Amino acid sequence: MRKPTILCVDDEPDGLFGRETLLKLNGYEVVTTTSGRQSLDLLRSATFDAVVLDYRMPEMMGDVVAARMKKLKPDVPILMLSAHESLPVAALRSTDTFLSKNAPPSQFVGAVKELLAARAPFFNRWLQSWKRRIGMKTATPPSA
C-alpha cells in the first residue's frame, strides 16, 4: 500500500526539516519546499494527500498560496501553520485546519492524521461515483 505523501511548505529550513523528519518517522512520504510559488508547481505536477503550509512567507503569504492550491486541487486538504496562536478567519478561508507552530509534535502529527482521515470518506465517495459513471460494479465500502 502506498504511503500518504505530504507537501510541506515553509521558508524557514530548520522548521521544515523538523516537520519533514517527524512526518517521515510516522510513516509518511514528504516533499518539501521553501517557496510558495514552487509549492504550486509541485502541486500541479504531482499527487499529494495533504499540504502543510506556513502562513508567513516572504514571497507569497500562506493564505494566498492556499487559495491558489484549492483552485488547482480542491480535494487536497491543507493544514495552515503559524508562529501565532491564531490567525484572522479570512486568512484561513482556503484551509482545512490550523495549528500553531508552538503545538507539541504529537499534536502536529495528530492534526495530519485527522486531515488524512477526513479526506478518506470524500475519496471513497468520489471513487464509487466514478465507478458508477463508467459502469463498473461497485461494492459498498466498509464504514469507518
C-alpha atoms as an extended CHARMM CRD file, in Angstrom:
* protein
*
       144  EXT
         1         1  MET       CA              0.0000000000        0.0000000000        0.0000000000  PROA      1               0.0000000000
         2         2  ARG       CA              1.2300000000        3.4870000000       -0.8730000000  PROA      2               0.0000000000
         3         3  LYS       CA              2.3100000000        5.7580000000        1.9540000000  PROA      3               0.0000000000
         4         4  PRO       CA              0.4460000000        9.0830000000        2.1280000000  PROA      4               0.0000000000
         5         5  THR       CA              2.5060000000       11.8800000000        0.5940000000  PROA      5               0.0000000000
         6         6  ILE       CA              2.6000000000       15.2560000000        2.3110000000  PROA      6               0.0000000000
         7         7  LEU       CA              3.7880000000       18.5180000000        0.7350000000  PROA      7               0.0000000000
         8         8  CYS       CA              5.4290000000       20.7250000000        3.3960000000  PROA      8               0.0000000000
         9         9  VAL       CA              5.9780000000       24.4080000000        2.6440000000  PROA      9               0.0000000000
        10        10  ASP       CA              7.9110000000       26.7720000000        4.9240000000  PROA      10              0.0000000000
        11        11  ASP       CA             10.5030000000       29.4630000000        4.2510000000  PROA      11              0.0000000000
        12        12  GLU       CA             12.3650000000       28.5050000000        7.4430000000  PROA      12              0.0000000000
        13        13  PRO       CA             14.5980000000       25.4900000000        6.6130000000  PROA      13              0.0000000000
        14        14  ASP       CA             15.0580000000       24.3940000000       10.2580000000  PROA      14              0.0000000000
        15        15  GLY       CA             11.3350000000       24.1220000000       10.9620000000  PROA      15              0.0000000000
        16        16  LEU       CA             10.7800000000       22.4870000000        7.5870000000  PROA      16              0.0000000000
        17        17  PHE       CA             13.4570000000       19.8810000000        8.3020000000  PROA      17              0.0000000000
        18        18  GLY       CA             11.9710000000       19.1520000000       11.7370000000  PROA      18              0.0000000000
        19        19  ARG       CA              8.4570000000       18.6160000000       10.3720000000  PROA      19              0.0000000000
        20        20  GLU       CA              9.8150000000       16.5260000000        7.4910000000  PROA      20              0.0000000000
        21        21  THR       CA             11.7010000000       14.2950000000        9.9180000000  PROA      21              0.0000000000
        22        22  LEU       CA              8.7070000000       13.9400000000       12.2300000000  PROA      22              0.0000000000
        23        23  LEU       CA              6.3690000000       13.0260000000        9.3800000000  PROA      23              0.0000000000
        24        24  LYS       CA              8.8170000000       10.5080000000        7.9160000000  PROA      24              0.0000000000
        25        25  LEU       CA              9.2210000000        8.8840000000       11.3370000000  PROA      25              0.0000000000
        26        26  ASN       CA              5.4340000000        8.4860000000       11.3770000000  PROA      26              0.0000000000
        27        27  GLY       CA              5.3070000000        6.7040000000        8.0330000000  PROA      27              0.0000000000
        28        28  TYR       CA              4.6640000000        9.4890000000        5.5390000000  PROA      28              0.0000000000
        29        29  GLU       CA              6.4010000000       10.3620000000        2.3000000000  PROA      29              0.0000000000
        30        30  VAL       CA              7.3490000000       14.0370000000        2.4020000000  PROA      30              0.0000000000
        31        31  VAL       CA              8.2180000000       16.5870000000       -0.2740000000  PROA      31              0.0000000000
        32        32  THR       CA              9.4750000000       19.9600000000        0.9540000000  PROA      32              0.0000000000
        33        33  THR       CA              9.9040000000       23.4160000000       -0.4810000000  PROA      33              0.0000000000
        34        34  THR       CA             10.6890000000       26.8510000000        0.9200000000  PROA      34              0.0000000000
        35        35  SER       CA              8.7150000000       28.6910000000       -1.7700000000  PROA      35              0.0000000000
        36        36  GLY       CA              5.0130000000       29.2770000000       -2.2190000000  PROA      36              0.0000000000
        37        37  ARG       CA              5.4230000000       29.5200000000       -5.9790000000  PROA      37              0.0000000000
        38        38  GLN       CA              7.3840000000       26.2800000000       -6.1450000000  PROA      38              0.0000000000
        39        39  SER       CA              4.7430000000       24.5550000000       -3.9930000000  PROA      39              0.0000000000
        40        40  LEU       CA              2.1140000000       25.4610000000       -6.5970000000  PROA      40              0.0000000000
        41        41  ASP       CA              4.2900000000       23.9930000000       -9.3550000000  PROA      41              0.0000000000
        42        42  LEU       CA              4.7670000000       20.8220000000       -7.3090000000  PROA      42              0.0000000000
        43        43  LEU       CA              1.0310000000       20.5350000000       -6.6580000000  PROA      43              0.0000000000
        44        44  ARG       CA              0.3390000000       20.8390000000      -10.3980000000  PROA      44              0.0000000000
        45        45  SER       CA              2.8370000000       18.1340000000      -11.3140000000  PROA      45              0.0000000000
        46        46  ALA       CA              2.4930000000       15.5350000000       -8.5480000000  PROA      46              0.0000000000
        47        47  THR       CA             -0.0580000000       13.8130000000       -6.3400000000  PROA      47              0.0000000000
        48        48  PHE       CA             -0.2280000000       14.8110000000       -2.6920000000  PROA      48              0.0000000000
        49        49  ASP       CA             -2.5490000000       13.5620000000        0.0160000000  PROA      49              0.0000000000
        50        50  ALA       CA             -2.2280000000       16.7310000000        2.1140000000  PROA      50              0.0000000000
        51        51  VAL       CA             -0.3370000000       20.0050000000        2.3940000000  PROA      51              0.0000000000
        52        52  VAL       CA              1.2950000000       21.5080000000        5.4790000000  PROA      52              0.0000000000
        53        53  LEU       CA              1.6940000000       25.2180000000        4.7730000000  PROA      53              0.0000000000
        54        54  ASP       CA              3.3470000000       28.0640000000        6.6720000000  PROA      54              0.0000000000
        55        55  TYR       CA              1.3350000000       31.2720000000        6.8840000000  PROA      55              0.0000000000
        56        56  ARG       CA              4.0150000000       33.9750000000        6.9390000000  PROA      56              0.0000000000
        57        57  MET       CA              6.3670000000       33.6730000000        3.9680000000  PROA      57              0.0000000000
        58        58  PRO       CA              8.2380000000       36.4880000000        2.1860000000  PROA      58              0.0000000000
        59        59  GLU       CA              7.3770000000       35.7700000000       -1.4500000000  PROA      59              0.0000000000
        60        60  MET       CA              3.6870000000       34.9200000000       -1.0630000000  PROA      60              0.0000000000
        61        61  MET       CA              1.6560000000       34.6230000000        2.1320000000  PROA      61              0.0000000000
        62        62  GLY       CA              0.2630000000       31.2090000000        3.0190000000  PROA      62              0.0000000000
        63        63  ASP       CA             -3.3700000000       32.2700000000        2.6600000000  PROA      63              0.0000000000
        64        64  VAL       CA             -2.7190000000       33.2880000000       -0.9630000000  PROA      64              0.0000000000
        65        65  VAL       CA             -0.8990000000       30.0070000000       -1.6350000000  PROA      65              0.0000000000
        66        66  ALA       CA             -3.7560000000       28.0400000000       -0.0170000000  PROA      66              0.0000000000
        67        67  ALA       CA             -6.3890000000       29.7920000000       -2.1520000000  PROA      67              0.0000000000
        68        68  ARG       CA             -4.4470000000       29.0120000000       -5.3280000000  PROA      68              0.0000000000
        69        69  MET       CA             -3.9170000000       25.4080000000       -4.2330000000  PROA      69              0.0000000000
        70        70  LYS       CA             -7.6530000000       24.9300000000       -3.6480000000  PROA      70              0.0000000000
        71        71  LYS       CA             -8.3500000000       26.2280000000       -7.1600000000  PROA      71              0.0000000000
        72        72  LEU       CA             -5.8640000000       23.6970000000       -8.5650000000  PROA      72              0.0000000000
        73        73  LYS       CA             -6.8360000000       20.7010000000       -6.4340000000  PROA      73              0.0000000000
        74        74  PRO       CA             -9.7990000000       21.3710000000       -4.1460000000  PROA      74              0.0000000000
        75        75  ASP       CA             -9.7640000000       17.8530000000       -2.6970000000  PROA      75              0.0000000000
        76        76  VAL       CA             -6.2530000000       18.1300000000       -1.2100000000  PROA      76              0.0000000000
        77        77  PRO       CA             -6.5820000000       19.1730000000        2.4490000000  PROA      77              0.0000000000
        78        78  ILE       CA             -4.3930000000       21.9840000000        3.7910000000  PROA      78              0.0000000000
        79        79  LEU       CA             -3.0620000000       22.4040000000        7.3240000000  PROA      79              0.0000000000
        80        80  MET       CA             -2.0030000000       26.0210000000        7.9170000000  PROA      80              0.0000000000
        81        81  LEU       CA              0.8050000000       26.5920000000       10.4310000000  PROA      81              0.0000000000
        82        82  SER       CA              1.7820000000       29.8550000000       12.0670000000  PROA      82              0.0000000000
        83        83  ALA       CA              4.0460000000       31.0300000000       14.8520000000  PROA      83              0.0000000000
        84        84  HSD       CA              0.9660000000       32.9520000000       16.0750000000  PROA      84              0.0000000000
        85        85  GLU       CA             -1.5980000000       31.2340000000       18.2690000000  PROA      85              0.0000000000
        86        86  SER       CA             -4.4190000000       32.3210000000       15.9680000000  PROA      86              0.0000000000
        87        87  LEU       CA             -4.9820000000       33.9240000000       12.5850000000  PROA      87              0.0000000000
        88        88  PRO       CA             -7.8060000000       36.0300000000       11.1760000000  PROA      88              0.0000000000
        89        89  VAL       CA            -10.7230000000       33.9890000000        9.8420000000  PROA      89              0.0000000000
        90        90  ALA       CA            -10.1560000000       35.4190000000        6.3520000000  PROA      90              0.0000000000
        91        91  ALA       CA             -6.6030000000       34.0170000000        6.3390000000  PROA      91              0.0000000000
        92        92  LEU       CA             -7.9460000000       30.5070000000        6.9800000000  PROA      92              0.0000000000
        93        93  ARG       CA            -10.7450000000       30.5840000000        4.3930000000  PROA      93              0.0000000000
        94        94  SER       CA             -8.9820000000       28.1790000000        1.9880000000  PROA      94              0.0000000000
        95        95  THR       CA             -7.5540000000       25.8440000000        4.6060000000  PROA      95              0.0000000000
        96        96  ASP       CA             -8.9860000000       22.7680000000        6.2820000000  PROA      96              0.0000000000
        97        97  THR       CA             -7.3680000000       23.2010000000        9.6810000000  PROA      97              0.0000000000
        98        98  PHE       CA             -4.9850000000       25.4570000000       11.5970000000  PROA      98              0.0000000000
        99        99  LEU       CA             -2.2560000000       24.7080000000       14.1120000000  PROA      99              0.0000000000
       100       100  SER       CA              0.2200000000       26.8950000000       15.9350000000  PROA      100             0.0000000000
       101       101  LYS       CA              3.8800000000       26.0420000000       15.4080000000  PROA      101             0.0000000000
       102       102  ASN       CA              4.1090000000       26.0900000000       19.2090000000  PROA      102             0.0000000000
       103       103  ALA       CA              1.9370000000       22.9630000000       19.4520000000  PROA      103             0.0000000000
       104       104  PRO       CA              3.7310000000       19.8130000000       20.6320000000  PROA      104             0.0000000000
       105       105  PRO       CA              4.9430000000       17.3840000000       17.9420000000  PROA      105             0.0000000000
       106       106  SER       CA              2.3000000000       14.8130000000       18.8970000000  PROA      106             0.0000000000
       107       107  GLN       CA             -0.4400000000       17.3700000000       18.2520000000  PROA      107             0.0000000000
       108       108  PHE       CA              1.0870000000       18.1940000000       14.8480000000  PROA      108             0.0000000000
       109       109  VAL       CA              1.1960000000       14.5210000000       13.8240000000  PROA      109             0.0000000000
       110       110  GLY       CA             -2.3460000000       14.0540000000       15.1590000000  PROA      110             0.0000000000
       111       111  ALA       CA             -3.5870000000       17.0040000000       13.0850000000  PROA      111             0.0000000000
       112       112  VAL       CA             -2.0550000000       15.4980000000        9.9360000000  PROA      112             0.0000000000
       113       113  LYS       CA             -3.6710000000       12.1220000000       10.7020000000  PROA      113             0.0000000000
       114       114  GLU       CA             -7.0620000000       13.7890000000       11.1990000000  PROA      114             0.0000000000
       115       115  LEU       CA             -6.6590000000       15.7050000000        7.9490000000  PROA      115             0.0000000000
       116       116  LEU       CA             -5.9860000000       12.4910000000        6.0530000000  PROA      116             0.0000000000
       117       117  ALA       CA             -8.7990000000       10.6070000000        7.8050000000  PROA      117             0.0000000000
       118       118  ALA       CA            -11.2690000000       13.3610000000        6.8920000000  PROA      118             0.0000000000
       119       119  ARG       CA            -10.1690000000       13.0920000000        3.2570000000  PROA      119             0.0000000000
       120       120  ALA       CA            -10.7740000000        9.3270000000        3.0330000000  PROA      120             0.0000000000
       121       121  PRO       CA            -14.6130000000        9.4940000000        3.0160000000  PROA      121             0.0000000000
       122       122  PHE       CA            -14.5030000000       12.1120000000        0.2570000000  PROA      122             0.0000000000
       123       123  PHE       CA            -12.1990000000        9.9280000000       -1.8180000000  PROA      123             0.0000000000
       124       124  ASN       CA            -14.3160000000        6.8280000000       -1.2700000000  PROA      124             0.0000000000
       125       125  ARG       CA            -17.4890000000        8.6760000000       -2.3520000000  PROA      125             0.0000000000
       126       126  TRP       CA            -15.7070000000       10.0690000000       -5.4110000000  PROA      126             0.0000000000
       127       127  LEU       CA            -14.3160000000        6.6440000000       -6.3660000000  PROA      127             0.0000000000
       128       128  GLN       CA            -17.7140000000        4.9750000000       -6.0580000000  PROA      128             0.0000000000
       129       129  SER       CA            -19.3140000000        7.7390000000       -8.1380000000  PROA      129             0.0000000000
       130       130  TRP       CA            -16.6240000000        7.4200000000      -10.8040000000  PROA      130             0.0000000000
       131       131  LYS       CA            -17.0510000000        3.6470000000      -10.9760000000  PROA      131             0.0000000000
       132       132  ARG       CA            -20.8180000000        4.0730000000      -11.4070000000  PROA      132             0.0000000000
       133       133  ARG       CA            -20.2740000000        6.6040000000      -14.1980000000  PROA      133             0.0000000000
       134       134  ILE       CA            -18.0290000000        4.2450000000      -16.1400000000  PROA      134             0.0000000000
       135       135  GLY       CA            -20.2710000000        1.2470000000      -15.4860000000  PROA      135             0.0000000000
       136       136  MET       CA            -18.0780000000       -0.7290000000      -13.0870000000  PROA      136             0.0000000000
       137       137  LYS       CA            -19.7520000000       -2.8560000000      -10.4720000000  PROA      137             0.0000000000
       138       138  THR       CA            -19.1450000000       -1.4030000000       -7.0410000000  PROA      138             0.0000000000
       139       139  ALA       CA            -19.1260000000       -2.8880000000       -3.6090000000  PROA      139             0.0000000000
       140       140  THR       CA            -20.1760000000       -0.7870000000       -0.6760000000  PROA      140             0.0000000000
       141       141  PRO       CA            -17.0240000000        0.1950000000        1.2380000000  PROA      141             0.0000000000
       142       142  PRO       CA            -16.9310000000       -0.7430000000        4.9190000000  PROA      142             0.0000000000
       143       143  SER       CA            -17.8970000000        2.0280000000        7.3120000000  PROA      143             0.0000000000
       144       144  ALA       CA            -15.0610000000        3.7660000000        9.0740000000  PROA      144             0.0000000000
